[in-house]
């Protein structure tokens, strides 16, 4: 399973929130503060603000200074891939180094019979994530809404 860093989660939440606000205000750009994102999603202010600053420094967002300041989306979500965002937020070149752990190379590397298939899987996942735009990832989804199969009305009565 792909693990998503909290900072990347906060970035995705902020970008989707900003894109939704922008589409609601078709005539004018939606200026969103880090505080507004934090209040809406109950995320930690310092981390969320830093993530938004990083996105500003990489031209995904544009900052507007002042008492009524905030951030504007500078790029469309179809111009940013998931891998672009991860690299910007985490500073990683690729996701999930295989055959390594916190101590270095895995001690089973020479005898492991799945290292090649797992490396192939990792390469394919990275290739997919390099092409997956944030628009494709986030379109048509809403945060805090359960998947239809999890709705209470669809649960068996004995639960």
Protein Blocks (a to p, Z undefined) as FASTA:
>chain_A
ZZddfklmmmmmmmmmmmmmmmmmmmbccdddfklmmmmnopafklmmmmmmmmmmnoma
ccdedjkbccddfbdfklpcfklmmmmmnopabghiehiafkbpafklmmocklmmmmmm
mmmmmmmmmmmcfklmmgoiaehiacfklgfklpcfkZZ
